[in-house]
């Protein structure tokens, strides 16, 4: 569409036209493939200005989160024709795609830390190039980011931070940092006043420097009256801004000024999330991520919305129930809870560690907190789960959304590691296969004396109601004699489908819903006599359910099919399942092959299904 050399040769009017064309392409690409729309619409001019002023890839552009990089991808030679589709361009920065991406980035609040590391490596080696960290205001309040800024301000490493301030992360921003940025936005008249004063000073003859120094004092006084000291100034980082993030001329000027600095600088840029689309501007949270146009919509209630509605019901019956989330109120299904019980709802911003520490404190104070966090982001709070919650035996319920394969968001977002993290701590881990079972588990969580986790996949569960959930007991949902398939969550339906395919081949297969991943149902496992026991799980193998089952089932009978290392690339969930052999056909094929290897031949006709499993 446009290349870096091409946009560097454009004047401001041509760049404005390029911005309009790029927005049209963003709307077209996300309409066809889905993706992050509002955040990318808001950073078109900023990205153009960055590539005009800096020389990527020699100069390093480190984008925080990465869901704002579609324009960057276009300018660096990547097509959005098959955005987020299998074998197409990914939705996040990826060095395997382009040398213009220094890091794989999908989680928030990492850019200042990694950019600072690059800057220090540059300085140690005596190299000369610029490093720019592009950070959203929502990410700026993240703990890791604040730790990095604290380090940067103390050691004064030359680094440019572009603070993209659109007043949003996914949900509307919260916290003191966000409030401080509001103050700086409303005082933006200072920048124009300062420029006018500087022009005036240039025309005054300087007498021994006294008038000049006095004038500088006056200028600083104006700044202090209108703004006061910024939090960045107080931390030792030079603040420049704020500037209109959709005015390319102003953006280029302020970035060139930052480029000349030899100290750490924060450039405060004001943008409008969803810019160029009336619908996205009015409701940026709803257009943060969009589905392909014309994609079929399920009439079923998905796990996330079911969780939110059931928790709201529980809060109405039990005044101890409260909800905690980390900057994702709507995405975790908690909008209704927040509206019904605002005094018991806590959105802490993009700060998962704090969310879990806060939950520990709430539980210690006599509340029953439910902390709703995506599986991929729960990884960031592993120590808080151990140190603050487990060691203190506090009744915190971890509501682990987007567990397992999540599809087009790719390897940064797959929910592949929560089982390994939680199992090693000995926490009770539940996995519903349908909405009714999720309801049972949420109610059950309220009765437990200590912590527990409920992990549920993206999307909808099985249509069938698989019955009441009994504490620490697995469920046999289909009987069979030749093989046993153990699955949970999103894969239980695939396991049932595999059993039906095996039946067509004359093999009777039992299907077990491992609705408690920790502790496992050892009594049921020890009663299994079938020659093949298959564990199917859509998470990384190390630390997974298969590893737990291997302590009881002999290796000669055990067949484990997993999400391998968990680094599934962007593709539909169905494609990810198929790639790992976790679709119904793949599971059936592996079991059939194992049975054939164990026997001299399979029965020609169908056998009568007589279960060898008690319960």
N, C-alpha and C positions, 0 to 999 in steps of 0.2 A: 504493500500500500504506500507507505513512505519509509525511506531509510534515514539513518542518522545524518549522513552527508547532505541529503536533500533538505532536511528541515534546518540544518545549520546555515544553508544558503538562503533561506526564506526571510522576508521582512515580516514585521509584526502583523500586517494585514493578511499576508499569505498564511502565516501561522494560525491566525484566527479561523481562516477558512479550513485549514487542515484539521483544527480541533472539531469543527462542525462535522466534517467527513468522518473523522475517527469515531465520534459519538454515534453516527449512523451505523458504522460497522459494529460497534459494541452492542447496539440494540439488535442488529441482525443476528450476530453470532450467539448472543444469549437467548434470543427467541428460538433459534434452531437447536441449540445444545444445552441450554440452561447455564447457570454460573452466577458469579457475583456481579451484580449489575450496578447498584447505587454507588458503591465505593469506587468503582472504575470510572463511572460518569463524572464523579467529583474530582478526579485527579488528572484529567486530560491535559489541561494547560500547564499544570505543574510538571508533569512528565516531559512535555515538549520543552519547557524552559530548562529543566535539568539537563536534557540531552543537547540543548543549544549551548549551554555554558560549560558543561563538563565533557570530558573526552573518554567515554566508556568504550572499551573495558579497561583502559589504562587507569582512569579514575574509577573508583569502585562505588557503585550505587547499591546500597544495602536497604532493601525495602522490608519494613517490619510487617509481620503477618504474611504479606504477599498476595492478598486478595485484591490489591489495588494496582496490579502490574500488567493488566491486559494491554494498555497503551504502550508500555515499555516492551512488551513482547512483540507488538506490531512493528515498532521502530527498530527492533533488533533482528528483524527478518523472519519472524515466526507467524504463521498463518493462524487465524482463529476459525478456519473453515470447519475443523473437527475438534474444536475446543472441548477439553475434558472427556473426549470420546476415546475409546480404546485405540491405541497407536497414534493418537492425535496430540496436540499441544496440551500440556497440563495447565491447571488453574492457578498454580503457584510457581514461584521462581525455582529453577532447577538447573544446576551446572551441567547436568547431562544433556540438557537441551541447548544451552548457549553459554559461551564464555562471558557474556554480559551479566550472568547471575552468579555472584560469589558463593551463595549458600542455597541449600534447600530450605525453604522457609514456609511454614504453615501455622505456627503457633505465635502468639502475641508476646510483645515486650522483650524480644531477643536482639533487636537490631543494634542498639547502642553498645551492648556488650561485645557482640561479634565485630562491629565496626571499630571499636576501640582496640580490640586485639589486632586487627589488620593494621591500624595506625601505629601501634607500638612495634609491630614487626617491621613495618616500613621504616620507622625511625632508627631502629637497631641496625638495619641493613644499609642505612644511608641512602634510601631511595627517595624519589620526589614525585608524588602524585597526590591527588585529593581523594578523600573518603567522605561519603555523604550517607548518613543514616536517615531514611525517610520514615518517620514515626507518626502514627495517628494519635490524636489527643486521648482516645480511650486507652490505648496501649501505654501511654506515657505514665499512667498511675500504677502500672504493673510493678510488682515488687522487684523483679529482675532488672527492669529498666531503671528504677530509682537507685538500686545498688550501683549500677553502671554509671549513672550520672553523678552519684556521690564520689566515686573513684575518679571520674573524669575531671570534676571541678577541683579536686585536691591536687591532682598531678599535672593538670593543664596541658594534656596532649592535644595537639592541633587536630580538630575534628569538627565537621559541620553536621549539625542535627537540623533537619527540616521537620518542624512540628506541624503536621497537617491537621489543622483544627477545624473539624466539621460538626463539633458538638455531639458526635455519635460514635459508638463502637458498633455493636449490633443493636442493642437496646440504647436508650438515651443515657449519656454518661452521668456518672455520679462521683462524688468525692470532692475533697478540697482542691486538688489540682484543677479539676474541671471548673470549679468556682473561680479560681484565680485566673484562668484563661478568659472567663467571661469578663472579668475586670479589665484585662488587657485588650480584649476586643472592643469594649465600649470606650476605651481611651485611645482609639486608633487615630484620633485627630491630632495627637501629639506628633505623629510622623510628618504630616504636612506642615505643621507649625515649625518643626525643627528644620526641615529643608528650606523653608522661607528665611529662617533666621541665619542659616549657614550662607545662603546667597547674599544676604545683607552684610554679613561680617566680611565677606570677601572684598567688598567695596570700601571698607574702612581702612585707612592707613594705620599701621600698627606703630605705636610709640613705645619702644623698649619692651614690647610684649605685654605690657600691663593691661592695655585695653583688650587685647585678645584673650588673656586669661580671665579677665573680668567678664567678657562676653560669654566665654565657655561656662563660667559659673552660672550666668543667667540662664543659659540653655539647659544646663543640668537642673536648675531650679524649676524651670518649666516642666521638665520631665518628671521630677519628683512630685510636683503638685498634681499633674495629670495621672501619673501612674504609680509613683512611689517606687521603692526597690522591688524588683521582681524576685520571685523565689530563685530564679536562675542566677541573677546577679549575686544574690546572697550565697549561692553555692559555688561561685567562682567561674561561671560560664557567661560569656557575653551574650546579651539578648538583643536581637535585631527584629523589629516588626512593630505592629503586625502589618501584613500586606495582603491585598486582594489576590486570592489564589486563582482567579479566573482572568486576571489582567496580565497578559504575557509580557508586556513591556516592563511593568513593575516587577514581575517575578524575575526576569532576566537581570534587571538592575540590582535587586537585592541579593541575588545569588552571586553575581560578580563581586559585590562588596564583601560577601562572606568568604569568597574565594581568596581575597587578598589578606584576610586575617591570619595571624600566626598563633592564635589562641583558640580554645574551644568556643564554638559559636552555636547559638540556637536561633534559627530563622523561623519566626512565627507566621504561618501562612493560613489564611482563612479561606476555607472552601465550602461548597454546598454539596452535601451528599445527594446523589441523584441528579446533578446538574444536567439540564437539557431534556429531561423527561418530566413532564408535569406530575404524573402519577408518582414517580420515584421521589421527586422533591417533596411532595406532600406527605408521603408515607415511606421514608427511607428504610425503616426497619422491615417492612413487608417486602421491599425490593432489594434487600441485602443479598439474598440468594434467590434466584428464580428458576423455575422448571421450564423445560422446553415448551414452546407454544404448541398447543394441541395435545400435550401429553395426557394420557388417560388419568382421570382423577378417581381415586377409590372413594366409595361411599362409606367404607368402614372407618371406624375411629382408630387412629394409630396409637402406638404405645405412649408417645409423648403426651398427647392430649388426654388420653385415658389417665395417665399418672396425675396430671394437673387437676382433672375433675374429681378423681377419688380423693386426692389429698385435701382438696377444698372441703369435701364432705366430712372427712375425718376432723379437720380443724373446726368445723361447726359443732362436732360432738365432743371434742377434747380440746380444752383451752391451752393445753401444753404444746400442741402441735404448732410448729413454726417452719418456715421454709427459707433456705439460703441458696443463692446462686451467684455466679461470678460473671456478671455483665451480660447475662443471656436470659432475661426474664421470659420473653416470648418463645425463644427457641427451646427452652426446657419445659414449656407448657404451663408456666406459672403466672401468666397474665391475670387469669381469673382469680387465683389465690391472692395476688397482690391487691386487686381491686376489692376483694371481700374482707381481707384481713391485713390491711396495711401496717398495723402495729406489730404484726407477727411475720412480716416479710422483709428480708434483708438481701438487697442486691449490692454486693461489695465492689462492683467493677471487676476489671480483668485481674483478679488476684485470687487464684485458686487456693494458694497456701493459707491466706488470711481467711478465706471462706471456711476452710476446714478447722482452723484454729478457733474461729468465732463459734463454729458449731460445737466444738468441745466445751467452750465456755458456757454456751447456752444450756447444754446438757448438764453440766456441773451445777448450774443454777436452777435445775428442776424442770427445764423444758424438754420437749422431744423434737429435736431438729431433724429435718429431712434436707440434706444437701444435694441439690440437683446439678450434676456436672457431667459433661460428655466424657466418655471413656478416655479419649486421647488427651484431654486436659487434666483428668484425674492423676495422670502420671506425674504432674508437676507437684502434687501434694502428697507424694508417697511418704515423706518423713512425718508430715502432720498426722496421717492415718496411724502410723506406728507410735510416734512419740506423744502426741496430744490426745489421741482417741483410744487406741488399743491399750497402752500402758496404764491408762486411767480407767479402763473398763467402762467407758461412757456410752450411753444409749443413743448414739448418732446413727442415723440411717443414711447410707450413701446411695443415692439414686443415680445409677450409672447409665446415662443415655448414650445412644449411638454405639452400643457394644457390638463388636464383630465387624463385618464388612460394612463400609458406609458408601461405597460407590465412587462417584466421579471426583470427590475431593482428594482421592489418591492417598499416597503412602504417609503423608503427614497427619492424616486424620483417622486412619483405621483404628478401630477399638480393639487392638490385638493383645494388649499387655495387662489389662486390669486383673484378669484371673491370676496370673503369675504373681502380681504385686499383692493381691489380697490373700491368696492362699498361703503365702509364706508367713503372713502375720497371724494366720489361724482365725481370721474373721469369718463369720457366717456369710455365705454368698448364695443368693437365690437367683434363679433365671426363669422368668415366666415364658410360656409359649403362646399364651393368648391373654386377652384383656381380663377375663374373669380370674385368671391365675395371678395377674398383676395386682388386682384388687385384693385377693386373698393374702398376698405377700405383704402389701402395705399395711393391712390390718394386723397381720402376724408380727410385723416389725414393732408395732406399738406395745406388744406384750413381752418382747425380749428384754432381759435385764442389761444387756450389753450391746455393743455395736454390731451392725450387719450391713450388707450391701445387697441391692437389687439391681441386676444388670439386665437391660432390655435393648433390643436392636432398633435400628432405624426402620420406620415403616410399621406395617401391621403384622399381627400374629396370625395363628391358625383360626380358621372359621369355627372349628368345633370347640365346644366347651369341654375340656378334658378332665373335669371333676375337681373336687375339693382338694386343696393342698394340705398334706399332713406334714408336720414339722420333721425335717430331716429324712423324709421318705421319698424315694423315687416312685414313678408311676409307670406301670406297664400299659401302654395304649394299644398294643397289637401283639397277639400271641403267635409263636412259631417255634419250630424245633431245630432247624438246621443252622440258624445263625441268629445272633442278637445284635441289634444296632442301638447304641446308646448315643443320644443327642440331646440338645437343649436349645431353647430360644428359637432363633430364625431357622435353624437346621432341623427342627423336629418335623416340620412339614416335608422337607426333603427326605428325611429318614423314612417316613411313612410311604412317600412316593417310591423310594428304593425298594421297600418291602413288597409293594405291589408289582414292580417290575420283576423282582426275583420270583414271585409267585407264578408269573407267566412262564418262567424257565423251570418250574417244578421245584423251587426252593422255598421253604416256609421260613419266614424271618420274624422274630420278635422285635418290637420297637419299645425302648424304654426312654421315658422323659427324665433326664437327670436334672430335675428342677432345683436340687440342692447340689451345688458344685463344691461347697465346703461347709460342713463335712460331707463326705460322700456316703452313700448308703452301702456300707460294707456287708451288711447282712444279706441284702439282695444280690450283691456281686458274688458272694461266696456260694450262693445257691445255683449259679449258672453252670450248666454242663454242656452247652452247645459247643461244637468244635471250632466255631469262629465267633469272636466277640469284637465288633467294630465300634470304635469311638470316633464320632464325627464332630469336630468343633471348629468354629470359624475364628480362631485366635491362634497366636503363636504356640508352637508345640512345647517349647521349654516352659515348665511350670504349669502346663495346662491340665485339663481333665484326664487326658490319656496317660500322662505321667502318673497321676494319682491312681488310676485304675491298674496300672502296670504293677503296683505293689501287691495286688491281689490276684489278678488274672495272669496265668502263665504266658510267657512271651510267644510260645508256639501257637497259642490260640488267639492272641491279641493282634488286632489290626487297627492302627491309629491313622486317621486322615485329618489333617489340620490345615490351618492357614499358613503353614510352613513358618517362615521367619516373621510374617506379619506385614511385610513391606509391599502390600498389594498396590499396583499402579492404578491410575484413574481408569475406570470402566464401570459399566452398570454392575450392580451387586450380582445379578445373575451370571454375568460374564466372569466376575471374580470367583464365584462359587465353582463355575465350570473349569476354570483354569486350575484350581486347586483340587479338582475331583470331588467337590463337595455338593454337586447337584445330584439329583436322584439317580440319574444314569451313571454318573461317576462312582457313587457309593455302591450301587448294584454291581457294576462291572468289577470293582475291586474285591467285593465279597465273593462273587462268582468265581473269579480267578483264584482266590485263596482256597475255596472249597475244592475246586478242580485239582489244585496242586496237592491237596491233602488226601484225595481219594482216587481210586482207579477209574471212577466214572460217576456221573450224577444220574439220578433216577430219570427214566425216560418220561414218565408221567408225573402228575402232581401227587405229592404226598399229603396224607391227612395231617393237618397242623395240630399236633399235640404238644403243648408247651412243656418244657423241662424247667420252668421257672416258677418258683412259689410266689404268690402274691400277684 
